[in-house]
């Protein structure tokens, strides 16, 4: 069991559901525009996305261990890392190899699609690799980039990248749909920084919860929730998304009490944890519901 935990820990398996949710959204936009997509291409896109997610998780585990951040955080089920490397320091090299190896799988998938779809995929692929490699060591020290990088990777790049490899072209439909996970995933990592403010400050990180405090950061969190759900309505009004994607507005019933709870308990980590969990739920559920709306639209 210990060996299995050391092997699987840096992957952060419970959170890997996020990549499939975003790829399914890209599949939904492609299906709505084309009516049919190549199942093997979808499977490859899913493999590349999951490998990219494993890569960023494992590299984050490695660099947080090397910076001693993992020894300073008060771990929660949704923040502070998996705790694998502090309990098994000899596995640090393994986490690094896992991160780079998984990135290699993503790159190979990308090269295959470059061959069959052409160089228009290159900007998305290149930027994705940069985000994976730079997130922990550099982007977390740039407040604005730290805020938007997770959404950029899982939203704009993953959704639009999936759409492109399935259709061979970009579209405004895919762009508008990608804004939903862009704002929600950015919010996911943003809120998860609340419990780690002091630990992050000690290792040189600079993000908005450190610079602005939890109260002001809560309003940024709320604004991103608003933008995420507004993107769905705007896409429908502009005719870029079918009305059936309004199904994606259902998680508003989770988002509103989550925002209120964060605003009320932002300084009480024992009570905030439950809202971190609700935030994970709405971040995964909303893109899936939008994708279902596209598939039935």
C-alpha positions as CSV (number, residue, x, y, z in Angstrom):
1,X,0.0,0.0,0.0
2,X,2.8,2.4,0.8
3,X,4.5,1.7,-2.6
4,X,1.2,2.3,-4.3
5,X,0.7,5.6,-2.5
6,X,4.2,6.7,-3.5
7,X,3.6,5.7,-7.1
8,X,0.1,7.3,-7.4
9,X,0.4,10.2,-5.0
10,X,2.2,12.8,-7.3
11,X,-0.5,12.2,-9.9
12,X,-3.2,13.5,-7.6
13,X,-5.6,11.0,-9.1
14,X,-8.8,12.4,-7.5
15,X,-8.4,15.6,-9.4
16,X,-7.6,14.1,-12.8
17,X,-11.4,14.2,-13.6
18,X,-10.9,17.9,-14.5
19,X,-9.0,17.2,-17.8
20,X,-11.7,14.8,-19.2
21,X,-14.4,17.3,-18.3
22,X,-12.6,20.0,-20.4
23,X,-11.9,17.6,-23.3
24,X,-15.5,16.5,-23.3
25,X,-16.5,20.2,-23.7
26,X,-14.2,20.5,-26.7
27,X,-15.8,17.3,-28.1
28,X,-19.2,18.9,-27.6
29,X,-18.3,22.0,-29.6
30,X,-16.9,19.8,-32.4
31,X,-19.9,17.5,-32.4
32,X,-22.4,20.5,-32.5
33,X,-20.6,22.0,-35.5
34,X,-19.8,18.8,-37.4
35,X,-22.3,16.2,-36.2
36,X,-19.6,13.5,-36.1
37,X,-16.0,13.3,-34.9
38,X,-13.3,10.7,-35.3
39,X,-13.4,8.6,-32.1
40,X,-9.7,7.7,-32.3
41,X,-8.8,11.4,-32.4
42,X,-11.0,12.0,-29.4
43,X,-9.2,9.2,-27.5
44,X,-5.8,10.6,-28.4
45,X,-6.8,14.1,-27.3
46,X,-8.1,12.7,-24.0
47,X,-4.8,10.8,-23.5
48,X,-2.8,13.9,-24.2
49,X,-4.9,16.0,-21.8
50,X,-4.7,13.6,-18.9
51,X,-1.0,13.2,-19.4
52,X,-0.6,17.0,-19.3
53,X,-2.6,17.1,-16.1
54,X,-0.5,14.4,-14.5
55,X,2.6,16.3,-15.6
56,X,1.7,19.6,-14.0
57,X,0.6,17.8,-10.9
58,X,3.8,15.8,-10.5
59,X,6.1,18.7,-11.3
60,X,4.2,20.8,-8.8
61,X,4.7,18.1,-6.2
62,X,8.4,18.0,-7.0
63,X,9.1,21.7,-7.0
64,X,6.9,22.3,-3.9
65,X,8.9,19.6,-2.1
66,X,12.3,21.1,-3.2
67,X,11.2,24.6,-2.1
68,X,10.1,23.2,1.3
69,X,6.6,24.5,0.8
70,X,5.1,21.1,1.4
71,X,6.5,21.2,4.9
72,X,4.9,24.5,5.7
73,X,1.3,24.1,4.4
74,X,-1.6,23.0,6.5
75,X,-2.8,20.3,4.1
76,X,-6.6,20.1,3.3
77,X,-8.3,17.6,1.0
78,X,-8.2,20.3,-1.7
79,X,-4.9,22.1,-1.2
80,X,-1.4,21.7,0.1
81,X,-0.4,18.9,-2.3
82,X,-0.8,15.1,-1.8
83,X,1.7,14.9,1.0
84,X,3.5,12.1,-0.7
85,X,7.0,13.5,-0.9
86,X,7.3,14.8,2.7
87,X,6.5,11.3,3.9
88,X,8.7,9.6,1.3
89,X,11.5,12.0,0.3
90,X,13.3,9.3,-1.7
91,X,10.4,9.5,-4.2
92,X,11.2,13.1,-5.3
93,X,13.2,12.0,-8.3
94,X,10.4,9.7,-9.3
95,X,8.0,12.6,-9.2
96,X,10.3,14.6,-11.5
97,X,10.6,11.7,-13.9
98,X,6.8,11.2,-13.9
99,X,6.2,14.9,-14.6
100,X,8.7,15.0,-17.5
101,X,7.6,11.6,-18.8
102,X,3.9,12.5,-18.8
103,X,4.8,15.8,-20.6
104,X,6.7,13.7,-23.2
105,X,3.5,11.7,-23.8
106,X,1.5,15.0,-24.3
107,X,4.2,16.3,-26.7
108,X,4.1,13.1,-28.8
109,X,0.3,13.3,-29.1
110,X,0.7,16.9,-30.1
111,X,3.3,16.0,-32.7
112,X,1.0,13.4,-34.2
113,X,-1.8,16.0,-34.5
114,X,0.6,18.5,-36.0
115,X,1.4,16.0,-38.7
116,X,-2.3,15.3,-39.6
117,X,-3.8,18.8,-38.8
118,X,-1.0,21.2,-39.7
119,X,1.0,23.9,-38.0
120,X,-2.0,25.9,-36.8
121,X,-2.0,23.7,-33.7
122,X,1.6,24.7,-32.8
123,X,0.8,28.0,-30.8
124,X,-1.6,26.2,-28.5
125,X,0.8,23.2,-28.0
126,X,3.8,25.4,-27.4
127,X,1.9,27.7,-24.9
128,X,0.6,24.6,-23.1
129,X,4.1,23.2,-22.6
130,X,5.3,26.6,-21.3
131,X,2.4,26.8,-18.8
132,X,3.2,23.2,-17.5
133,X,6.9,23.9,-17.1
134,X,6.7,27.4,-15.7
135,X,3.6,27.3,-13.5
136,X,5.2,26.3,-10.1
137,X,8.6,27.8,-10.6
138,X,7.7,31.2,-12.2
139,X,4.0,31.8,-12.8
140,X,3.1,31.5,-9.1
141,X,5.3,34.6,-8.5
142,X,3.4,36.7,-11.1
143,X,0.0,37.6,-9.6
144,X,-2.0,38.1,-12.7
145,X,-0.4,35.2,-14.6
146,X,-0.8,33.0,-11.5
147,X,-4.6,33.8,-11.5
148,X,-5.2,33.0,-15.2
149,X,-2.7,30.3,-16.0
150,X,-4.8,27.4,-14.7
151,X,-7.8,28.6,-16.7
152,X,-5.7,29.2,-19.7
153,X,-4.3,25.6,-19.6
154,X,-7.6,23.8,-18.9
155,X,-10.0,26.2,-20.6
156,X,-8.7,28.0,-23.7
157,X,-5.9,25.6,-24.6
158,X,-7.5,22.3,-23.7
159,X,-11.0,23.0,-25.0
160,X,-9.9,24.8,-28.2
161,X,-7.1,22.3,-28.7
162,X,-9.5,19.4,-28.6
163,X,-11.9,21.2,-30.9
164,X,-9.1,21.8,-33.4
165,X,-7.7,18.3,-33.5
166,X,-11.3,16.9,-34.0
167,X,-12.3,19.4,-36.7
168,X,-9.1,20.8,-38.2
169,X,-10.1,24.4,-37.5
170,X,-10.7,26.9,-34.7
171,X,-14.1,28.4,-34.0
172,X,-15.8,31.1,-32.0
173,X,-18.1,28.5,-30.6
174,X,-15.2,26.6,-29.1
175,X,-13.7,29.9,-27.8
176,X,-16.9,31.0,-26.0
177,X,-17.4,27.5,-24.6
178,X,-13.8,27.5,-23.3
179,X,-14.4,30.6,-21.3
180,X,-16.5,28.6,-18.9
181,X,-13.6,26.4,-17.7
182,X,-11.2,29.3,-18.1
183,X,-12.9,31.3,-15.3
184,X,-13.9,28.3,-13.2
185,X,-10.5,26.5,-13.2
186,X,-8.8,29.8,-12.5
187,X,-11.2,30.2,-9.6
188,X,-10.5,26.7,-8.4
189,X,-6.7,27.2,-8.0
190,X,-7.3,30.7,-6.7
191,X,-9.6,29.7,-3.9
192,X,-7.3,26.8,-3.0
193,X,-4.6,29.4,-2.3
194,X,-6.6,30.8,0.7
195,X,-5.4,28.2,3.2
196,X,-1.8,28.5,2.1
197,X,-1.2,32.2,2.2
198,X,1.4,32.3,4.9
199,X,3.3,29.2,3.6
200,X,3.3,30.6,0.0
201,X,4.6,33.9,1.2
202,X,7.5,32.2,3.0
203,X,8.8,30.5,-0.2
204,X,8.5,33.7,-2.4
205,X,5.1,33.2,-4.1
206,X,3.2,36.3,-5.0
207,X,-0.5,35.8,-5.8
208,X,-3.5,38.0,-5.1
209,X,-4.6,36.4,-1.8
210,X,-1.1,37.3,-0.5
211,X,-1.1,40.8,-2.0
212,X,-4.8,41.8,-1.5
213,X,-5.8,39.6,1.5
214,X,-8.7,37.1,1.6
215,X,-11.5,39.6,1.8
216,X,-10.6,41.5,-1.4
217,X,-9.7,38.2,-3.1
218,X,-13.1,36.8,-2.4
219,X,-14.6,39.5,-4.7
220,X,-12.3,38.4,-7.4
221,X,-13.4,34.8,-6.9
222,X,-17.1,36.0,-7.1
223,X,-16.4,38.0,-10.3
224,X,-14.9,35.0,-12.0
225,X,-17.9,32.9,-11.1
226,X,-20.1,35.6,-12.6
227,X,-18.0,35.7,-15.8
228,X,-18.1,31.9,-16.1
229,X,-21.9,31.7,-16.1
230,X,-22.3,34.9,-18.1
231,X,-20.2,33.3,-20.9
232,X,-22.9,30.7,-21.3
233,X,-25.7,33.3,-21.6
234,X,-23.7,35.5,-23.9
235,X,-22.8,32.6,-26.2
236,X,-26.5,31.7,-26.5
237,X,-27.5,35.3,-27.2
238,X,-24.9,35.7,-29.9
239,X,-26.0,32.4,-31.5
240,X,-22.7,30.8,-31.0
241,X,-24.1,28.2,-28.6
242,X,-27.4,26.4,-28.7
243,X,-30.1,27.1,-26.1
244,X,-29.6,23.7,-24.7
245,X,-26.3,24.7,-23.1
246,X,-28.3,26.8,-20.7
247,X,-28.3,23.4,-18.8
248,X,-24.8,24.6,-17.7
249,X,-26.5,27.3,-15.6
250,X,-27.9,24.7,-13.2
251,X,-24.7,24.8,-11.0
252,X,-25.5,28.4,-10.1
253,X,-27.5,26.8,-7.2
254,X,-24.1,25.6,-6.0
255,X,-22.1,28.7,-7.0
256,X,-24.2,31.3,-5.0
257,X,-24.0,29.5,-1.6
258,X,-20.4,28.8,-2.2
259,X,-19.6,32.4,-2.8
260,X,-21.6,33.4,0.3
261,X,-19.8,30.8,2.4
262,X,-16.4,31.9,1.1
263,X,-17.2,35.5,2.0
264,X,-18.4,34.5,5.5
265,X,-15.7,32.0,6.4
266,X,-12.7,33.2,4.4
267,X,-10.6,33.4,7.6
268,X,-11.9,30.2,9.2
269,X,-10.1,27.4,7.4
270,X,-12.0,24.6,9.2
271,X,-15.3,25.9,7.8
272,X,-13.9,27.0,4.5
273,X,-12.9,23.5,3.5
274,X,-16.5,22.5,2.8
275,X,-16.8,25.3,0.3
276,X,-13.5,24.3,-1.3
277,X,-15.2,21.0,-2.0
278,X,-18.3,22.6,-3.5
279,X,-16.0,24.7,-5.7
280,X,-14.4,21.6,-7.1
281,X,-17.9,20.2,-7.8
282,X,-19.2,23.1,-9.7
283,X,-15.9,23.5,-11.6
284,X,-16.2,19.9,-13.0
285,X,-20.0,19.8,-13.3
286,X,-20.5,23.0,-15.3
287,X,-18.4,22.2,-18.3
288,X,-19.9,18.7,-18.5
289,X,-23.4,20.1,-18.5
290,X,-22.5,22.6,-21.2
291,X,-21.0,19.7,-23.2
292,X,-24.3,17.7,-22.7
293,X,-26.2,20.8,-23.9
294,X,-24.0,20.9,-27.1
295,X,-24.5,17.1,-27.7
296,X,-28.3,17.3,-27.5
297,X,-28.6,20.7,-29.2
